[in-house]
Every structure is written in structure tokens, then in C-alpha cells.
Amino acid sequence: MPRNDIQLPYGAVYFRKSNPPQADWERDYKVAGEDGLNIFRHWFMWSAIEVAPGVYDWAEYDRQLDLAAQNGIKTIIAELIHAVPDWAVRKYKHALQVNADGSKLGSYMGVSAATGGFSNNGGGAGALTLNCPEVKEAAGRFLTALATRYKDHPAIYGYDVWNECNYSADVDYSDYAKAAFRKWLEKKYGDLKTLALAWHRYSYTEWDDIEPPVHMAPYPECIDWLKFKRDNFYDQMQWRIDTIRAVDQKNVIAAHGISGAIPIMASNGCDDWLAASKVEVYGFTWVQARKGSEAWKNWYGVDINRAAARGKPFWHAERQGGPLWLQPQVIGRDKEDGRVVDPEDIRLWSMTSLAGGARGILNLRWRPLLDGPLFGAFGSYAMDGSRTPRSDMASAMAKWANEPAQAALWEAKPVRGEIGILVVPETQEFEYLLSYDRKEKPYPEAMWGAYRAFLENGVQPDWVHIDDIDAYDLLYFPYPIMFTAEQAARLTAWVEKGGTLISEACPGYFGDRGHVGTIQPNMGLDKVFGALEDEVEFMPDIGDRIHFKLDGAAVDGGGLLQSYRLAGGTARGNFDDGRLAVVEHRFGKGRTLLIGTNPSVAYYRSEGRANGAFFAELFRWSGKARQVKLSNAALFARTHEGEKGSFLWLVNPTRTAQMTEVELVVGTLNSGKAVWPVGATQSGGRVEVPARDVLILPLG
């Protein structure tokens, strides 16, 4: 279980050898302790510690933990076995990971550490394949030595395994990975004949005849390859955990991803749900300079992580605290869009994550690197370690967060959202394969568009994994073109029991193994939606030409077009050419609304200029009530409930103070002092939220 000796972890990543300079460590730790920071994470890189086979240089890392103990700071040990010693690259050259084009990975300087031993493909899996027993044994010895050395140190908090939980889309085609793939297939299918029927390949005579697909396309073999890679790399994550746990049974096991489940769960293995299931504390890297600083993106980063954590504590494990000047993601963008950071940015970004439920904040640099292309990046403190206005803001927040008066605030958790955005991994996998050679990528546009549309209509949209739908009574399913028969049966039963499902075009058009159903909607869903397909058009490149009406109100389509014939349902709208576009139906105790295109794509592409009223109408149709009604659409509201108290968070991402009327479905605003800003007071239902800040009010 997570430790409770820190009320709210607030700190930074500090040591990534060889930065910061050793001469500054003692002063830096003293400053951090004085400023209220209570946790540091360090990269314990295999390449920097095991300097020769069986020869470990722990000196600098010992010093980090000793200084932490002296200054009241806890330590998260980030194991980085994917930073591979150069001697290991030579010794195990037969086990280098292989890209799809046949090229092998090698040892390169790390962009984020200016240290050797990193792979050259940008993934988080390292140059050597852990499918090789020799490599796995060598890496295991390092992890065992690491945990044995530090498990009883007074500064230890826990371990962060598999930094940012992802792998390159282009690996691993080594002989070791191929052998593991064949064993995975044999376990799944049992015999070659069964595999041949599933894959439509009929001339395999031995398992060794099977080669993993190099070119991605919507075929069963590619679906299996994506699933194998996910299982294989996450099994290796579990092996990391088991290796550490064999030595240390008491300290926390944590991990963090990149909130990448949309859109790169399929391609890069960013399965936040699977990763979070393996650890006690999960977290996410979210850097506005790389993602963009728009309000909805900040909410997405925290909301999808909260969903994946499934009630476990989670942290904003790497939050930007300083500038990013030269990286490809920022070129051409305004300096205010995360390239240059001021104290108000740090406050807003941190508070948005806390409003979303995060219960820990770590800056991804305490002070900037002095070497490599990321020189000067991300640090709240200056390059020489001195304080800045940014670090002063972080210090004020850290001290406030850990005052005893805030204990009730952190015990409270965000209430469940009014609507769930349905996430089905198989849908993303198939759309990734279907769109692999096309520039149009409608899946992420639809997912983000639907989420943003409800969020910007004052609704809290939660990301809901298909396995978690029973916790919700209202779901929106963007771009649902493929899922399995088992999942279709689960959705059918959910609606029949009383759920309300709003689905975009072509639900389950492709079923198991990507096979097209001859009756659409597929897999018995025609009865759930009370409609049968009339015509279908898969032309997302010209989807912006699609338009329809809902009860006479004009709506922009996007993505696909599927028109219908009634089969028990009720017509609610038509495309501009007269074909039936929207069907409402009652099924069992539940309701459905089937929309024959992807209005979420239009919302995303127009940045909210199109279809806002349409999504508001969908929510009205559902019969649900907003948990918090604000008169000012520039603000965002989140309600947190706990046994020790409940709170309303009002977030203002704009650069001017905003006034709003507040109407609550449950609870009342208490007059008196706000929890934040310190010293603010409130009375009545009309409140002011400062610029780039939050107002936290206790509820009665």
C-alpha cells in the first residue's frame, strides 16, 4: 500500500547523472528542504552504475539518499534498465532489438539525461531485448543489487518501474522476440491449423514458418502482433516488479506513463489501464510545451490517468516547471504556449491536475540539464540552482499542500462524471491498422472531439474502459468501428439493464479478427439500436462534406457516413440528401441514440466552433443533470467528496479574473474562507476566480 508519511508528495526529478553538478548537491538539497519539497526521483541508470560486469559504482547515488535523509526528503528510485551498459551492448550484441526494416538498435546518448546507453528509436524498452535469457538475467542481477542496497535506507519511498511505460512502434523483430511471438501464438491457438484458419494463411508446416508482420494493415496477423507486443512488454514490466519485490516487500512500487492511451495505446503500448493495474501508485508525464497548453488538453492528461488508476492514488509524475526552446514539438509556436513558463503557469497546471484527482506533483527537473539538446529545459530553479519566481510559486504550493489543514482536501476524491467516453482497445488497434497508410486519423479526432465537446459544455466526461462500464449509466462511443462479439454482448446487456448509449456511425462494423458483418449494425446490435444499415461510405478524407439535422437543427458530420432503415427505432434526423441519419430506440430498460456519422470529428477539427449546441442537446436528451452549473463557460468545475469534507474546485485557465454564478445539484457553498487562494473569502452563489488560478470552496 502507498505510504502515508507524506501528506501530498510535492517535489521533482533531481539527479540524472551527470546533472546537477556534484558541488551543488548539498546546497540544492538544503534549498529544496527549506522550500517545502518532500520527494525527489532519480534515474538509477544501469549504464551509469554497472560500469563493468558485476562492478557497481553506487557512490553518487548513495550520496543522493544520504542527503535526502538529512533534509527530510523521500526518494523514488527510478530503475532504468533500458539504459544499457556499453559493455552489455558488445557482450550481448546478438540480442539487440531489431526494427521493422531490419536495422538494429544501438547505444546512444540520452536526450533527457546526456548519459550513454539509450536506444536510438525513442521508445522506452532499451537497445537489448529482455526476451533474451542472458540479457534478462544480467538486468535482473542489477535490479536485485539495487533493491538490496537501498530497501532499508531511511530516505527510501519506493521504486518507479519502466519510465513512461511505452515502446517504439517499430520493434521488436529480433530472433528472440520472434520466438516469443510464436510461443504466444501457440498458447492462443493451440495448433497451426487453427491459426491458419484465423489468419487466412494455409501453408504453415512448422511454427518457425511464422514471421511477424512488418507492414501494418487490418489483418488478423497484425492484430495479434499488436496484442503480443503489449502482452510481452507488460509481462516484462511485471518481471521488473517481481524482481524488486523478491528483495523488498515493504516500499512502494510506482510507475508513470504519458497519458498516451489516446491515441497511441495500439502503436506504442501506452495502455495506462494495464500499467496502473500492476502498481500501487500510478502517474503521468504531461508537458504543455510538447502537448500544447489549451485547457482541454490539461484536463485530458489528468482525466485519462485518473480513469486508468481505477481508484488508486496517482501523481502528476512529471510536470513542466520551466521553458522548452528548441525541441521539434515547439518550433513555430508562441512563447506563451509552454515555450516560456511563468509562475502562474506552474500554479494553473499543478492545480488542474489536483482538481482532476492527482495526489502528488513532481516537476520533471528540479533544475535544468547543462548538457545536451534539453539544456535549460523544464527546471523551476535556475541553471545554477538558485531560486526563481517559478520555484517560489512551487514552494508556496508545496508548503500549503502539506499543512495539516489540507488533510481533508486530499482525502476527498473527484465524483464520478456525468458521462463516460467509451474506450475499447480493440477499436483503436483496428483503426490504427486501417489508417496506417493514410494521413487521415479520425479515431483520435473523434475521441478527443467528444471529450472536449462535453467538457466545454460544462459536463465532466470520464474516460471509461470497456471493462468498467457497469459503473456508469450514460456512455458516448466515438468512432466505434470495431470490437469483439464478447464486447458487443457486454454492451447489449448493459443497455438492456438500463444504460443509455449514444453511438456514432458503424458500431462494430468490423467484428472479431476484423471481419465485416453482413448485417449492420453487427453482432446483434441492430436490435439494440432499432435500425439496419441502408448505405455506408468510408471516406473520412471528405467527411467534412457530411451534414445532417437533429430535430431540425443543423449539425456537421465527419469521418464516416452510415444511413439507416428503421427496425423498431424512431427517426430523429436526416442527412442533407434525405437519408436517415439518427435513430432513437428503447431496448430493455435502456435507451440508445445512433448517429450515422462522427460529429465529434467536426468538433475537434473546428476547435469547438461547430457542434457545440449539438453536444449540449445530446446531454439534455440523456436526462442527466450537470453536477455544477456555471454561468461563465470560461471556467471549469470539479466536485470532490470525502468522509472528512467535500469541496468545489473552480478552475480559471484564462488570463483575466472571471465571475460566475454557481448552482449545485448536491450540497451548498459554505460562506467564509476559501481553501485556496489563501485568505480569500466567499459568500453567496456568485464568486470570482483569479486569472490562471483556482478557487477551492468547502461544501456543506
N, C-alpha and C positions, 0 to 999 in steps of 0.2 A: 504493500500500500504506500501511497505518497507520504512523505514526511510532513509533519505539522510544526516543525521548529522554525519555519519561516511563514509569516502570515501571508505575504504576497511576494513571491520571488521577483526581484527587480534588479537587473544587472546588465551584463554584456558578455560577449566573447572577447577574451583578452589575449591569450598567448597563441600565436601561430608562428612557430619558430621560423625566422629569427626576429620577429617583431612582437612587441616593442623591445627596444634595446635593454639589455640586462642592467645597465647602470641606472635605469629609471624605475625598476620594478618596485623597490621598497617605497619610493615616493608615491608611485601610482597606486599601490595598494592602500597606503595611508589616506590618500585623497579619496579613493573610492569608498573606504570605510567612513570617512568623515561626511561624505555626500549621501550616505544612506543606502548605497548599493550593497546588496546582501548575497549576490551569487555571481560567479564567473563560470564560463565554459571555456575550456582549452582544447585545442586539437592535439591529441596524442597520436601523432603520425608514425606508423610503422617504419616508414622510410627514414625518419629522423631519430628513431630510438634504437632499433636493432641495427647497429652500424656495421656489423659483421655477423655471420651465422652464430646465434647463441650469445652474442656480445651486446649488452644493452647499456645505453647511456641515459640514465634517468636523472642526472644531476639537475638540469634546468627545470624539469617537471617536479622533482622533489621540492625545489625552491618555491614553485608556484603554490603548492599546497601548504607549505610551512608559512608562507606569507599570508595566505588566506586565513589560516587558523589564528595567526597573530592579530588580524584585523577584523575578525568577526564575519568573514565571508565564506560561504559554502562553495563547493566546486563540483561542477558537472564535467566528467571526463568524456570527451567525445572520442570514441575509438575510430581511427581512420586506417583500417587495414587496406582500404583501396588506395592509399598512398604507399606504394610498394618499394622496398629497398632495391637499389640498383643491382646489388649482388644477386637478389632473388630474380630480377628480370633476366640476368645472364644464366643463372643456375636452372631456372625453370622456363627457358625460352620456348620449350615445346608446348607450354601451357599458356602462351599469350592469347588473349581473346582475339577473335577474328571478326572483321567487319563483313558485311554482305558482299562487298566487292572483292573479298579475299585478302585485303591488306590486314596486317597485324597491328595491334596496339603496341605502344612503347612507353618509355618513361620520359615525362616532360615536366617542366616547371609548372607549379600550381598557380593559377591566376589569383586565387584567393589566399595564398599563403607565401608566394615567392619561395617555395621549397620544392625540391625534386621529388620524383616518384609518382606523379599523377599521370593518368592516361590522357590521350590526345583526342578523345571523342566527346568530351563534355558530359558524359554520364557519371553516375555515382557508383560504379561497380568495379573500377580498377582495371589495370592492364592485364592482370593474371586471372584466369578463370578458377573459381573455387570448385568447379566440377572436377578439377584435377586433385586426386587424393594427396599428393605431395604438397601442393600449394595450401590446401585446406589444413593439413597437419601443421605446416610452418606458421600459418596465420593463427591457428588455434593455440600454438605454443606462446605466441606473442600476447594474445588476449588473456591467456591463463596467467602469464607473468605479470601483466598489467593489473589484473584484478587482485592477484595475490599481494602485490606490493602496496596497493592503496586502499584495500577494503576496510581497514581499521583506522585509517588516518582521521584525525578529528575534523578535518575540513571536508571530508567526502560527503557529497549529497547523493550522487548516483552516476549513471552512465548514459550517454546518448549514443545509440547504435544506428549505424547506416545513415550517415549525414544526408539529409534531404531526400531520402527514400525514392530513388529513381534510377533508371538505367538508360543507356543510349538506345534509341530505336533501331540501331543498325547492328547490334550484337545479340548473341554470341554464336559464331559459326565455327568455333574450334571443334576438333575431333571429340574433345571431352564433353562439350555441350551437345553435340550431335548424338553421342552415346546416351546421354541422359534423356534426350528427347525421345529416342527410340524406346527406352525403358518406360517412360511416361506413357507413350502410346500403347505399349504392350499391356500396361496396367489398365488403361482406359478401355481398350477394345478387345483384349484377350487373345485374338489371333489375327493373322494377316487378311483372312477372307473378310472378316467383319470390317476391318479397316478399309479394305479395297472398296467395299460397297459404300461406306461412308464418304470416302474421298473421291470416288469415281476413278480410281486407278486400279487396274485389274491385272497387272503383270508383276507384282512384287512376289519374289520367291523366298527372300530372306529379309529379316528386319534391317540388315545392313544396306539393303537396297534403298531405304528411305533416306532422303535428304531433306533438310528443312527448306521451305520456300525462300527464295532470295527476293523475288519481286512480289510485293504485296498486292493482292487482288481479292475480291469477295468469293473465295472458295473455302471449303471446309478445312483444307490443309493449312491455310493461313490463319483461320480462326483458331485451330489447335495450336499453331506455333505461338500466337499471341498469349493464349492461355498457359501454355507450357512455360514461356518466359516469365510470366507473372508468378506462377507456382514455384519455379526454380529459384528465382531471386528472393522471393519471400521465405522460402524454406531456408535459404542461406541467412536471411535476417534472423530467423528463429534459431538457427545454429549459433549465431553470434550470441544471442541471449542465453541459450542453454550453456554455452561455454563459460560465460561470465557467471551465470547462476551456479554452476558447479563449484565455484570458488566462493562467491559472495551471495548469500541468501537474504541479506538484510537491506542493502541500499537500493535506491530507486533505479528502475530501468525505464528510460525515456527514449523518445525518438522524435524527429520532426520531418515533415515533408515540405512541399512548396504550394500547398492548396492547388495542386495541379490536376485534380480528378476531372475537371473540365478545363481544357479539352484533351489532356494527354495521359489519361489513365490507360488507354489502349496502346498507344505508341511507346510510351516511356515508363509504363508501370507505376504511375502516380496514383495508386489505389489507397487513398487516405483511410478508408474504412478497414481494409485489411491490415495496413500498417498499425493503426491505432489499436486494433484488436490484440496485438501482441505485447503491448507495453502498458505501463501504469500511468504515465503522463505522455500525452502526445502534444505536438506543436507544429508551427508552420513558419516558414520564411516568407515574408511579404515585403518587398522593397518597392516603394512607389516610383522611384526613379526608373525601374525596369518595367513596371506594370502600368504606370500612369496613376495620377493622384485623384481621379474622379471619385466622387463619394461612393457610387455604387460598387466600384472595384474594391475599395477598402472593406465594404460590408461583405462582399463575396468572399474575400480572403479569410475572414474570421468565421462567417456563417458555415461555409462548407467544412471547415475544420471542426467546428462545434458539432455538426451533424455526424462527422466521422468518429469523433471521440465517444459518441453514444453515452454521454453522462460522465465520462471520466474527466479529470482535470486536464486542461490543455493550456498551452502557453503561446503567445506570440514570440516564438523562439529566436527569430532574427528580424528585428525592426530597424529600419533605417534611422540613423541619427546624424548624418552629415551628407555632404554633396556626392554626386557622381557626375563626372565631367565628360569623359571621352568614350565610354562604352557604346557599342553599336545601338543598344536599345534607346539611348537618349539623344543621339545625333539629330539635330534639327528641331528639337522640342524646346519650348520656352524654359527659362531657368526656374520659373516658379513651379513647373511641373515635375518637381522632385530632383532637378539637377542641382539646385542650391536649396539648402534646408535652413529654416529659421526656427526659433523656439516654439512658435505657435504650431508649426507642422508636427513637431515631436509630441506636443500635447494632444493635438487632434488625432493623430494616427494611433497613439497609445490608448487614448480614451475610447476611440471607436472600437478597438479590439476588446477592451474591458467591457464596454457596453454589449458587445456580442458574446460575452461569456468567458473570454480568456482570463486566466487567473495566474498569469506570470508574464513579464515583459523583459526581453533581453535585446539590447542593441547588438547588431551583428559585428560591430567593432567598438571597443572602448575608446581607442584612439586609432588613427589610420595607419595602414601599412606605409612603410617608407621605401619599398621596393616593388617593382613590377607594374603592370598596367593599371592596377587598382590603387596606386599611390594616392593618398589623400582622401580616399573614399570612406564614407559611412560613419566616421567617428564623431561622437558627441564632444569629446575632448579634442584639443588641438593636436597638431602633428608632434609637438614637443611634450604632450601630456598635460599642458596647462588647462585650466578651466575656461569655458566659453559660455556665452549666453545659452547655448543649447544644453550644455551639461548642467548649467544652473537650473534649467527647466526640468531636466530629468531628475536631478537631485531633489527638487521640491516635490515632484510627484512620488518618488520613491519613499521619501520621509512621510508624506501624507498617507500613502497606501499602507504603510506599516504601523501607523498609530493604532493603539488599541480601539479607538473609537470607530475604526473602519471594519472591525471584525465581522459585524453583521452584514455589511455591504458585500463582502466577499463570500459569505456563506450563502447569500441569495443567488439564484440562478435565473437565466432568461426563461420566460414562459414559452411554451410551445407556440410556434407561429400559426397564423390562421389558415395558411395554405401550404401545401408541400409541392415542391418541384421534383418530379419523379426522376430518379437516376437509376438506369439499368445498364450495368457494364456491358452486357452483350449488345445493346443498341449502339453504344459508342464504338465497340470493336468493329461491328459490321460497317457502320458508316465510315470509319477510318479506312477500311479496306475498299469500300465502294468509291470513296472520293480520293483515293491515294494519288491518282494521276491527274486530278482536276484541281484547278485553282479555287473553285467554289468549295467552301467548307461550311455548309449550312447547319451542321449539328451544333457546334459551339455557339454560333449566332443565335440559334433557336433557344438553347439552354440559357445563355446569358440574357437574351432578349426577354424571355418570360420572367426570369428572376427580377430583372431590372424594372420591368413594367409593373409588377405588383409592388415592389419596394418603393417605387416613385409614386405609387398611388396610396401610400400610407399604410400598406399592409406588410406584415412580417412574413416573408416567404422563407420556408426552411427547405434545405436540400434533403430529400428523403430517398434513401436506398430502397430498392425493391423489397429487400428483406425486412424493412422496418415499417411497411405501410399500415400495419394494424394500429399504430399509434396515432393515425391521422384519419379524419373523416372527409377531407377535401384535398384532392390532388389535381395538379396540372401536368400533363405529359407532353413536353415539346418533342417534335421530330421523332415519333415512336416507331420508326420503320421496321425494326427487327427486335424480336425477343423470342424466348423459348415457349414451347407448349406448356411447360410447368409454370412459367411465369404468367402466361395468359390465364391459366386456371386459377392462379392465386389472385389476379386482378378481378376475374369474374366473381369469385367467392367474396372478395372484398366489397364489390359493388352490391352484390346480392344481399349482403348483411347490412347495408345501409350507407355505404360510401358514395361520395359524389365525385365523379371522374370527368374532367374536361380534357379531351384529347385532340391533338392536331391530326393532320392527314395521315393516312396509310398506317394505322396501328397494326403492328405485327404483319406487315405486308410480306416480309421475309420471316420464316419460322426457323425451326431447328436446322442448324448447319447452313443457314442462309437460303433455304428452299422457299420459292414463291408459292403461296397458297393459291389454289384455283378458285376459291370462294373468298371474297373480300368484303368486309374485314375478315381476317384469317383466324383460324383456330377457335371457331365458335363465337368470336367477338361480334359477328353480325347480329346475334341475338342480344348481346349486351347493349349495343348501340341502336338497335332497331332500324338498321339500314344495311343496304347492299350497295356495293360499288356499281356505279354506272360507267364512268370512264376514269382513267388515271393518266397523268402526264408527269414524267420525271424529267423536268427541265429547270433545275434550280438556277441555271445561268440566266434565264429570263423570267425568273419567278417574280420579279418586281412588276411584271405586267398583270399579275393576278389581282383582281379586286372583287369584293363581294359586299353584300349588305346583311346586317343582323337586325331584324325587325325594322328595316328601312334605313338604318344608319350605315353610312359608307365605311368600309374597312379595307385596308391594304393587306394583300396577301404576300406570299414569298415562298421560296423553296419549291414545294410540290403542289400539285393540284389533284384532288380526288373528288369527283362528284358522285351523287348517291341516288338510289331509289329507296323509297320508304319501305320498311319491312316491320312495321309496328310502331315506329317512332313518329315524331311530329316535326314538320318542316319549320325552320326558324329563319332561313335566309338563303339567298341565291347568289351565284356568280353573276357578273355583269351580262354574260351571254344567256342567262336564264337557267342554267343547270343548278341543281340543288346543291347547296354548299354547307348548310348547317342543319344538324338533326338533333333534336332533344328526345330523350327516352327515359322511361322508368323501367328498372329491371330489379325484380325482387323488392327489397326495401330501399334501394338506392336509385341514383339518377346519373345520367350521362349526357354530355354535350359533345358531339363530334363535329369538328371544324375541318373542312376539306382543303385546307392549305396551312401555311405556317405564318400566322400574323406576328408571331414572336420575332421572326427574322426581319420583318419590316420595322418593328420597333427598334431592334438592335441597330440596323443599318441607318436608320434615320436619327439615331441617338435620342429617341423618345419623342420626336416631333410627330410621328404617326402612331395611331392606335392607342394612345393613352386612354381616351374615353372608352374604347372597346374593352380594354382590360378592367377598367373600373366597372363597366356593365357586367362583365363576367363575374366579378366578385359580388356585385349586387344580386345577380341571378342565383348565386350559390346559397343565398340566405344567411350567410355568415355576417357577423358584425366585427368591425375593426376594434381591436383591443384598446387602442388610443386614437382619438380623433383630434387632429391639429388643424387649426385654421390656416396655418402657414406651411405650404408644401415644400419650402426650402429646408425644413427641419425633419429629423428622423427620431422616432421614439422607440424605446425598448423598455419593457416592464420586467423587473426581476422580483422573484418571490422566494422567501426563505422562512425558516422557523423563527429566526431572530428579527425578521423585519422584511418589508417589501419596499421597492424603490422604483421610481420613474427616471429613466435616463433620456434626456433630450439632447440630441447632437446637432450642432450647427457647423457644417463644413464651409460655410461662406465666409467672406472677408469683412462682413458687416454684422453688427448685432441684429438679432431677429426677435420680433414679438410674436406671440401666438396665444390663442385660446386653447385650452386643454380640456377634453372631455374623456372621461374614463368609463369603460364598461364595468370594471370591477375596481373597488377601492376609491379612496378620496385623497386629494392632495392635503398634506398637513401644512398648516401655516407655521412659519418660523424659519429656522436656519436651514439652508441647503447643505447637503453633504459636500458638494463641490459646486461652484468655487467657494473656497474657504471664506467665510464671513458674509456670503450672500444670504439674503432673506427672501421669503416668498409669502404672499397672502393672496387668496382668491385664485380664480382659474385662468387669469391672464398673466403670462410670465415672459421674461426676456432672457434669451440665451446669448452669451457673449460670442464674438466672432471667433471662428476656429476653436471652439471650446464646447464643453458640455455643461449642462445643468443637471445635477442629481438631486432629486427631491424624495424625501421619505413619504410613504403612502400609509394611510390609515385604513 
